[in-house]
Amino acid sequence: MRIYRVGQITAYIKELLDSDELLRDLWLEGEISNWRAYPSGHVYFTLKDGEAAINCVIWRAHAARLSFKPRDGDAVLAHGYVSMYEARGTCQLYVDELQKAGAGVLALELERLKKKLEAEGLFDASRKRPLPRFPRRLGVVTSPAGAAWRDICRVLSRRYPLVEVVLAPSAVQGAEAPAQLIAALHLLAQRGDVDVILIARGGGSIEDLWAFNDEQLARAIAACPKPVITGVGHEIDFTIADLVADVRAPTPSAAAEIAVPDCEELRESVDQLTEALLGSMRHVLDRAWRDLHHAKEALRRASPQGMVNRRRQRLDELQRAMVLALRNSLALRRAHLQGLEGRLRPLSPQGTLERGYALVAKRRTGAIVRSVREAPPGEPLRVRVADGEFAARSEEARLGPEVT
């Protein structure tokens, strides 16, 4: 027979408890009893239900992070691990997180699902798709009787009346809501004319919004071929659907504003772009005119027209010089001829006639009479003098004394 010491057994029990997977990470639900906070900052209490009780301890670091001030009788959820306090030989729950029961159960489930989907990459920013800038058709999943639908329509009509809205009605809370939300989402996703889908509902408690924390809805949003915007609850509300969606808006109205552009801003942008375009066109035209002017000036300088004009002017000058030279030459020649004429005139027949001589010719034949023998008496004659001629007749022919 082997005999053990108490410390050996408590150590053995502690080792068993510390190696148990269930006891190393668990949540316990129960009621607080005998809550005692010590000056050291550590807290000791008992967690009990109708069947049993367990001693609990919260170390100072964890106690400082509690989100509420627990009191005896509070129903809570306590997270931690079970181990042996060897000095007293008792099992204790070492608590590192404490939440109120009820909402706390939902919060735990929400946290569990968050971790699961995050590990699968459904929240990754890399898989988020950009929204179309100018959607032609917007699909909306919401309750047609809710204020969210009216807010969405009001915002869209004011902000971008060009968009066509397709409503896929669905319950937005209750046990049937997740299935209806998924069916409405699939209906819109199958349409080829829907550019973006908006899932929305107004604010409420965590229980009211719980349909939007449904795992299957989250997977449907992630698998949707169209970009999805969520506008669920108020600004402080955050659901699994918001984390999976391509864009999360704090409210349904904000989701509508994100989904479409502002027509007033578009008008201002068009006006600014128009003015910028006109300015650019004016700048381009001014630069083109300057370039054209410079090109014309360069062409003018390089053009042969200048040389042609200069040659033409030179030709005109040469022509004028030639005419002048010709005129001078003619004048000189005329003067020379006139001089020769003046010298020859006295020697010409006319000059002889002007000195008193006459030219006698036979009237019948016109032959010049050079001798008296050629003009016998009765010969009709024509006598030419300096200023004309007249008829005559030979009456007597007589030779000069020197003629024999």
ZAKOL-58441 format. One record per residue (C-alpha): x, y, z; residue in one letter. Coordinates in steps of 0.5 Angstrom, whole numbers, plus 2048, in hexadecimal, padded with zeros to 3 digits. Layout:
XYZA/...
//
This chain:
800800800M/8038077FER/80180D802I/8018147FFY/80281B802R/7FC820801V/8008257FDG/80281F7F8Q/7FA81E7F7I/7F98257F6T/7FE8267F2A/7FC8207EEY/7F58237EDI/7F88297EBK/7FC8267E6E/7F58227E3L/7F18297E3L/7F682D7E0D/7F78287DAS/7F08277D9D/7EE82A7D2E/7E782C7D5L/7E982F7DBL/7EE8337D8R/7EA8387D4D/7E28387D6L/7DC83D7D8W/7D883C7DEL/7D183F7DFE/7CF8407E6G/7CD8457EBE/7D28497EFI/7D28487F7S/7D784A7FCN/7DA84F7F8W/7E18527FBR/7E68577F8A/7EC8587FCY/7F185E7FDP/7F685A7F9S/7F185A7F3G/7F08537F2H/7E88517F3V/7E584A7F6Y/7DE8487F5F/7DA8427F4T/7D78407EEL/7D083C7EFK/7CA8397ECD/7C48347EFG/7C982E7EFE/7D08307F1A/7D58367F2A/7DC8377F1I/7E183C7F4N/7E48417EFC/7EA8467EFV/7EB84C7EAI/7F284F7EBW/7F38567EBR/7F58577E4A/7EF8547E1H/7EA8577E6A/7EC85E7E4A/7EA85D7DDR/7E385B7DFL/7DD85E7DBS/7D885F7E1F/7D885E7E9K/7D68577EBP/7D18567F1R/7CF8507F5D/7C984D7F1G/7CB8507EAD/7CA84A7E5A/7D184A7E1V/7D58467DCL/7DC8457DFA/7E28437DAH/7E98407DDG/7EC8397DFY/7EB8347E4V/7F18327E9S/7F28307F0M/7F48357F5Y/7F98307F9E/7F98347FFA/7F2833801R/7F182D7FCG/7EB8307F9T/7EA8317F1C/7E98387EFQ/7E783B7E9L/7EC8407E7Y/7E88467E3V/7EB84A7DED/7E484D7DBE/7DE84E7DEL/7D78507DAQ/7D08517DCK/7CC84B7DAA/7C684C7D4G/7CA8517D0A/7D084E7D2G/7CE8477CFV/7CD84A7C8L/7D384E7C9A/7D78487CAL/7D48457C4E/7D584B7C0L/7DD84B7C2E/7DD8437C0R/7DA8447B9L/7DF84A7B8K/7E58467BAK/7E38417B5K/7E18457AFL/7E78497B0E/7EC8437B0A/7E88417A9E/7EA8487A6G/7E384B7A5L/7E58517A9F/7EB8527A5D/7EB8597A1A/7EF85679BS/7E8853799R/7E485979AK/7E185C793R/7E1863791P/7DA866790L/7D8868789P/7D8870789R/7D2871785F/7CD86B786P/7C786A782R/7C3865786R/7C486578DL/7C185E791G/7BE85F798V/7BD85A79DV/7B985C7A3T/7B285C7A6S/7AD8617A2P/7AA8637A8A/7B08657ACG/7B286C7ACA/7B986A7A9A/7B58697A2W/7B28707A3R/7B98737A5D/7BC87079FI/7B787279AC/7B787979CR/7BF87979CV/7BF876795L/7BA87B792S/7BE881795R/7C587F793R/7C487B78DY/7BD87A78AP/7C0877784L/7C1870787V/7BC86B787E/7BA86778DV/7B886078DV/7B685E794L/7B6857797A/7B285779DP/7B48537A3S/7B38527AAA/7B98557AEV/7B88527B5Q/7B584C7B8G/7B78457B7A/7B48457AFE/7B884B7AEA/7BF8487ACP/7BC8437A7A/7B88497A4Q/7BE84D7A3L/7C28487A0I/7BC84679BA/7BC84E799A/7C384F798L/7C3849793H/7BD84B790L/7C185278EL/7C884F78DA/7C584B787Q/7C2851784R/7C785377FG/7C585A77FD/7C685C786V/7CD85F787D/7CD86078FV/7C985D795I/7C786079BL/7C585C7A1I/7C28617A7A/7BE8617ADR/7BD8667B2G/7C08667B9G/7BE8627BFG/7C185D7C5S/7C68587C3I/7C08537C3E/7BD8577BED/7C38577BAL/7C58507BBW/7C284E7B4A/7C88527B1F/7CD84D7B5N/7CB8477B2D/7D08437AFE/7CD8417A8Q/7CB8487A7L/7D284A7A8A/7D48447A3R/7CF84779EA/7D184E79EI/7D884B79DA/7D6847797A/7D284C794C/7D484E78DP/7D285678EK/7D585B793P/7D185B799V/7D086179EI/7CE8607A5T/7CA8657A9G/7C88627AFV/7C58657B6G/7C986B7B8H/7D086E7B8E/7D286A7BEI/7CF8637BCD/7D485E7B8F/7D18577B5T/7D58527B2I/7D18547ABA/7D585B7ACD/7DC8577ADL/7DB8537A6V/7D78587A2A/7DB85C79DD/7DA8637A0V/7D68647A7R/7D286A7A8A/7D086C7AFP/7C986D7AET/7C486B7A8P/7C48737A6S/7CC8737A6A/7CC86C7A2A/7C787079CA/7CC87679CE/7D287179BI/7CE86D796A/7CD873791V/7D187978FP/7CE880791D/7CB88478BC/7CC88A78DE/7D488978EE/7D4886787L/7D188C784R/7D6890788E/7DB88B785S/7D988C77EV/7D989377FD/7E0893781Q/7E288E77CL/7DF892777T/7E2898779E/7E9895779A/7E7892772L/7E689976FL/7EC89B773G/7F0896770S/7ED897769M/7EF89E769R/7F689D76CH/7F7898766V/7F489D761L/7F88A2763D/7FE89E763R/7FC89C75CA/7FB8A375AW/8028A575CR/80589F759D/8028A0753L/8048A8753H/80B8A5754H/80B8A074FA/8088A574AK/80E8AA74CE/8138A574BA/8108A3744L/8108AA742R/8178AB744R/8198A4740A/8148A673AS/8178A7733P/8128AC733Q/8178B2736G/81C8B0731M/8178B072BV/8158B772DN/81C8B972ER/81D8B6727R/8178B9724R/8198C0727Q/8208BF724R/81D8BE71DL/8188C471ED/81E8C871FE/8228C5719L/81C8C6715Q/81C8CD717R/8248CE716A/8238CA70FM/81E8CF70DV/8218D570FL/8288D370CA/8248D1705L/8218D8705R/8278DB706N/82A8D7701S/8258D96FCL/8258E06FEA/82D8E06FDL/82C8DC6F6R/8268E16F4R/82A8E76F6A/8308E46F2H/82B8E36ECL/8288EA6ECQ/8308EC6ECG/8318E86E6L/82A8EA6E3E/82C8F16E4G/8338F06E0R/8308EC6DBL/82A8F06D9R/82D8F56D5P/8308F06D1L/82A8EC6D0S/8258EE6CAP/8208F16CEQ/8268F66D1G/8288F76CAT/8218F96C8L/8208FD6CEE/8279016CBR/8239036C5G/8248FD6C0Y/81E8F96BDA/81E8F26BBL/81B8F16B4V/8188EB6B1A/8148E96ABK/80D8E96ADR/80B8E36A8R/8118DE6ABT/8138E16B1G/81A8E16AFA/81F8E66B2I/8218EB6ADV/8298EC6ADR/82A8EF6A7S/8278F46A2V/8278EF69DR/8228EB6A1E/81D8F06A1A/81C8F269AP/8178F8698P/8108F669AG/8128F169FE/80D8F16A5P/8118F16ABL/80F8F16B3R/8148F66B7V/8158F46BER/8178FA6C3V/8188FA6CAA/8118FB6CCD/80D8F76C7G/80D8F66BFE/80A8F96B9F/8098F76B2A/80D8FA6ACA/80E8F96A5R/8158FA6A1S/81590069CE/81C90069AE/8228FC69CA/8298FF69CR/8308FC69EL/8349006A3G/83A9036A0P/83F8FE6A4E/83B8F86A0V/83D8F7699T/
//
